[in-house]
């Protein structure tokens, strides 16, 4: 009997310790606990860490932020964007194969009475390489992007004309060096379409771009009112219009909004998260999954909730070949949920994350774990930002204990600092106007183009801190570097062993980038 009681005691202690360990390892992180911070986007990095994008302040704010974390959500570094006099908001980001980061949003830096679309590119070390601003009358912005196979980027532009119903949805393509390659706006020949709003870009298997949007569509039956409908535009890889699709075009009692679209793992279908509108139900929209082929033909729409349960689904992404994660909400006074569904809209798992009213931004990690990035209003009416990591049963994931090598595409430690949205190329219409630079202009490289050698001329006589000059290739690899003296002089560098191509000279002082120059080597 005594032995039995002893074993029961040991079992109880082990159970309590295991439960305690599990609770201590619950995977949820909060950022900027003492500030009013709003999370806007989450993405996994090439090194298994995470990028988080958000802003300080829940209205138009002076500063926005980019956080890089390790695989357990612990902050590695952060970049703050903005200045105390103007507004800025960056809402989406992605990176190319070189680890270079693109961010899009809006800025008030160049227009005191309005806002303009902003795209900014950082190198793999988080330093600004270039930025571009589209100067137009009125309030216009960029809210989505997609990386192209050449390492460049296509961005979504909204409201690029003050003429009603004109140029509401546009795309612009930049190459890796920030050159505007093309810009197109999509004005439908169908006069029944109006009030277009777009939210998401998806790269098609052939290199084309699918725009996920909504529009107002004039009812075919009296009194011919304009109803909201899911709306899609497909372009080719050069941005040339191919087709458009308005869902439920032939009926007046159904419609909705499309929020985001993903390509199926077999590359045969698009799956779109939508709000499905029914006029016959008391509360209109219900969350749904729309399946469409690559030519814009709608295969089916699968409702997640009973008709009449008001709601929407946001950012659906494939977890396996047949299962999809998303953020969704339905029912009167319901709170947003994390959900796992199959490809016919059947709910496999669901759970609440926070007692809030805000949808979560989502990401799938390299090992099939699920990230939910969301916000909640605290007792002071400020926003708090949380990152949840769950397994495929929507249970809290455990923390990793193995080591990962972070930011390997950067040859030195990345510093946390502030980046101002200045020195941008200004684009008026389809023409770019170069802004006057405020760089120190203390580094010169010539001849350029060159062959077997180049001369680096620099003037560091006004600086006391340690300087570093680095030559990198197009892939960010360190080819040559040295620490120059704090004098004014020249240095000849042999390029005989350098293959022909494009290279970059960068000058950093006290680990802060001062100048960057492109060098072309010919043989």
NORHULIN-V901370 format. One record per backbone hydrogen bond with DSSP energy under -1.0 kcal/mol. NH is the residue of the N-H (numbers start at 0). CO is the residue of the C=O. E is the energy in kcal/mol with one decimal. If there is no record, write none. Layout:
# NORHULIN-V901370
nh->NH co->CO e->E
nh->NH co->CO e->E
This chain:
# NORHULIN-V901370
nh->4 co->0 e->-2.4
nh->5 co->1 e->-2.2
nh->6 co->2 e->-2.4
nh->7 co->3 e->-2.3
nh->8 co->4 e->-2.1
nh->9 co->5 e->-2.3
nh->10 co->6 e->-2.5
nh->11 co->7 e->-2.4
nh->12 co->8 e->-2.5
nh->13 co->9 e->-2.5
nh->14 co->10 e->-2.3
nh->15 co->11 e->-2.5
nh->16 co->12 e->-2.6
nh->17 co->13 e->-2.5
nh->18 co->14 e->-2.4
nh->19 co->15 e->-2.4
nh->20 co->16 e->-2.6
nh->21 co->17 e->-2.5
nh->22 co->18 e->-2.3
nh->23 co->19 e->-2.1
nh->24 co->20 e->-1.3
nh->27 co->25 e->-1.3
nh->28 co->386 e->-2.5
nh->30 co->384 e->-1.9
nh->34 co->31 e->-1.8
nh->36 co->34 e->-1.1
nh->36 co->382 e->-2.0
nh->37 co->54 e->-2.6
nh->39 co->52 e->-3.7
nh->40 co->52 e->-1.7
nh->42 co->50 e->-2.1
nh->44 co->48 e->-3.1
nh->47 co->44 e->-1.5
nh->49 co->68 e->-1.1
nh->50 co->42 e->-3.5
nh->51 co->66 e->-2.4
nh->52 co->40 e->-2.6
nh->53 co->64 e->-2.1
nh->54 co->37 e->-2.1
nh->55 co->62 e->-2.3
nh->56 co->35 e->-2.4
nh->63 co->80 e->-2.2
nh->64 co->53 e->-2.9
nh->65 co->78 e->-2.5
nh->66 co->51 e->-2.9
nh->67 co->76 e->-2.8
nh->68 co->49 e->-2.7
nh->69 co->73 e->-2.4
nh->72 co->69 e->-1.9
nh->75 co->67 e->-3.5
nh->76 co->67 e->-1.5
nh->78 co->65 e->-2.8
nh->79 co->416 e->-2.5
nh->80 co->63 e->-3.1
nh->81 co->418 e->-2.3
nh->87 co->60 e->-2.5
nh->88 co->105 e->-2.3
nh->90 co->103 e->-2.5
nh->91 co->103 e->-1.2
nh->93 co->101 e->-1.7
nh->95 co->99 e->-1.9
nh->98 co->95 e->-2.1
nh->100 co->121 e->-1.7
nh->101 co->93 e->-3.1
nh->102 co->119 e->-2.5
nh->103 co->91 e->-2.1
nh->104 co->117 e->-1.9
nh->105 co->88 e->-2.5
nh->106 co->115 e->-2.1
nh->107 co->86 e->-2.7
nh->113 co->110 e->-1.2
nh->115 co->106 e->-2.4
nh->117 co->104 e->-2.0
nh->118 co->131 e->-2.3
nh->119 co->102 e->-2.5
nh->120 co->129 e->-3.1
nh->121 co->100 e->-3.0
nh->122 co->126 e->-2.6
nh->125 co->122 e->-2.2
nh->128 co->120 e->-3.2
nh->129 co->120 e->-1.3
nh->131 co->118 e->-2.7
nh->132 co->424 e->-2.3
nh->133 co->116 e->-1.9
nh->134 co->426 e->-2.6
nh->139 co->114 e->-1.7
nh->140 co->157 e->-1.1
nh->141 co->104 e->-1.4
nh->145 co->153 e->-2.0
nh->147 co->151 e->-1.8
nh->150 co->147 e->-2.3
nh->152 co->173 e->-2.2
nh->153 co->145 e->-2.5
nh->154 co->171 e->-2.6
nh->155 co->143 e->-2.6
nh->156 co->169 e->-3.0
nh->157 co->140 e->-2.6
nh->158 co->167 e->-1.4
nh->159 co->166 e->-2.6
nh->165 co->162 e->-1.7
nh->169 co->156 e->-2.4
nh->170 co->183 e->-2.9
nh->171 co->154 e->-1.8
nh->172 co->181 e->-2.8
nh->173 co->152 e->-2.8
nh->174 co->178 e->-2.1
nh->177 co->174 e->-1.9
nh->180 co->172 e->-3.1
nh->181 co->172 e->-1.1
nh->183 co->170 e->-2.4
nh->185 co->168 e->-2.6
nh->192 co->189 e->-1.7
nh->193 co->215 e->-2.2
nh->196 co->213 e->-2.2
nh->198 co->211 e->-2.7
nh->199 co->211 e->-1.3
nh->201 co->209 e->-1.9
nh->203 co->207 e->-3.0
nh->206 co->203 e->-2.0
nh->209 co->201 e->-3.0
nh->210 co->232 e->-3.2
nh->211 co->199 e->-2.6
nh->212 co->230 e->-2.5
nh->213 co->196 e->-2.3
nh->214 co->228 e->-2.0
nh->215 co->193 e->-3.5
nh->216 co->226 e->-2.7
nh->217 co->191 e->-1.5
nh->218 co->224 e->-2.9
nh->223 co->220 e->-2.3
nh->226 co->216 e->-2.8
nh->228 co->214 e->-2.6
nh->230 co->212 e->-2.3
nh->231 co->244 e->-2.3
nh->232 co->210 e->-1.6
nh->233 co->242 e->-3.0
nh->234 co->208 e->-2.1
nh->235 co->239 e->-2.1
nh->238 co->235 e->-1.9
nh->241 co->233 e->-3.0
nh->242 co->233 e->-1.4
nh->244 co->231 e->-2.6
nh->246 co->229 e->-2.5
nh->250 co->247 e->-1.0
nh->254 co->276 e->-1.8
nh->255 co->227 e->-1.9
nh->256 co->274 e->-1.7
nh->258 co->272 e->-2.9
nh->259 co->272 e->-1.0
nh->261 co->270 e->-2.6
nh->263 co->268 e->-2.9
nh->266 co->263 e->-2.4
nh->269 co->291 e->-3.3
nh->270 co->261 e->-2.8
nh->271 co->289 e->-2.8
nh->272 co->259 e->-2.3
nh->273 co->287 e->-2.3
nh->274 co->256 e->-2.8
nh->275 co->285 e->-3.4
nh->276 co->254 e->-2.4
nh->278 co->252 e->-2.4
nh->284 co->282 e->-1.1
nh->285 co->275 e->-1.6
nh->287 co->273 e->-2.0
nh->288 co->301 e->-2.5
nh->289 co->271 e->-2.9
nh->290 co->299 e->-2.8
nh->291 co->269 e->-2.6
nh->292 co->296 e->-2.5
nh->295 co->292 e->-1.8
nh->298 co->290 e->-2.6
nh->299 co->290 e->-1.4
nh->301 co->288 e->-3.1
nh->303 co->286 e->-2.7
nh->308 co->305 e->-2.1
nh->309 co->307 e->-1.2
nh->311 co->328 e->-1.4
nh->313 co->326 e->-3.5
nh->316 co->324 e->-2.5
nh->318 co->322 e->-2.8
nh->319 co->322 e->-1.4
nh->323 co->340 e->-3.1
nh->324 co->316 e->-3.1
nh->325 co->338 e->-1.7
nh->326 co->313 e->-2.3
nh->327 co->336 e->-2.2
nh->328 co->311 e->-2.3
nh->333 co->330 e->-1.8
nh->336 co->327 e->-3.9
nh->337 co->350 e->-3.2
nh->338 co->325 e->-2.3
nh->339 co->348 e->-2.6
nh->340 co->323 e->-2.8
nh->341 co->345 e->-1.7
nh->344 co->341 e->-1.8
nh->347 co->339 e->-3.2
nh->348 co->339 e->-1.5
nh->350 co->337 e->-2.1
nh->355 co->353 e->-1.9
nh->360 co->372 e->-2.9
nh->362 co->370 e->-1.5
nh->364 co->368 e->-2.8
nh->367 co->364 e->-1.9
nh->369 co->389 e->-3.0
nh->370 co->362 e->-3.2
nh->371 co->387 e->-2.5
nh->372 co->360 e->-3.1
nh->373 co->385 e->-2.4
nh->375 co->383 e->-1.8
nh->377 co->381 e->-3.3
nh->380 co->377 e->-1.9
nh->383 co->375 e->-2.6
nh->385 co->373 e->-2.9
nh->386 co->28 e->-2.8
nh->387 co->371 e->-3.0
nh->388 co->26 e->-1.7
nh->389 co->369 e->-2.8
nh->390 co->394 e->-2.7
nh->393 co->390 e->-2.0
nh->396 co->388 e->-2.5
nh->409 co->406 e->-1.5
nh->418 co->79 e->-3.4
nh->421 co->419 e->-1.8
nh->424 co->130 e->-2.5
nh->425 co->432 e->-2.6
nh->426 co->132 e->-3.2
nh->427 co->430 e->-2.9
nh->430 co->427 e->-1.9
nh->432 co->425 e->-4.5
nh->443 co->456 e->-2.8
nh->445 co->454 e->-2.0
nh->449 co->519 e->-2.2
nh->453 co->492 e->-1.8
nh->454 co->445 e->-3.6
nh->455 co->490 e->-3.2
nh->456 co->443 e->-3.1
nh->457 co->488 e->-2.3
nh->458 co->441 e->-1.6
nh->459 co->486 e->-2.7
nh->462 co->459 e->-1.7
nh->467 co->507 e->-2.5
nh->468 co->481 e->-2.6
nh->469 co->505 e->-2.2
nh->470 co->479 e->-3.6
nh->471 co->503 e->-2.3
nh->472 co->476 e->-1.7
nh->475 co->472 e->-2.1
nh->478 co->470 e->-3.0
nh->479 co->470 e->-1.6
nh->481 co->468 e->-1.9
nh->486 co->484 e->-2.2
nh->488 co->457 e->-2.1
nh->490 co->455 e->-2.1
nh->492 co->453 e->-2.9
nh->494 co->451 e->-3.9
nh->497 co->494 e->-1.8
nh->500 co->520 e->-1.7
nh->502 co->518 e->-3.0
nh->503 co->471 e->-2.5
nh->504 co->516 e->-3.2
nh->505 co->469 e->-2.3
nh->506 co->514 e->-2.6
nh->507 co->467 e->-2.6
nh->508 co->511 e->-2.6
nh->509 co->465 e->-2.8
nh->511 co->508 e->-1.2
nh->513 co->506 e->-3.3
nh->514 co->506 e->-1.5
nh->516 co->504 e->-2.9
nh->518 co->502 e->-3.0
nh->520 co->500 e->-2.7
nh->521 co->449 e->-3.2
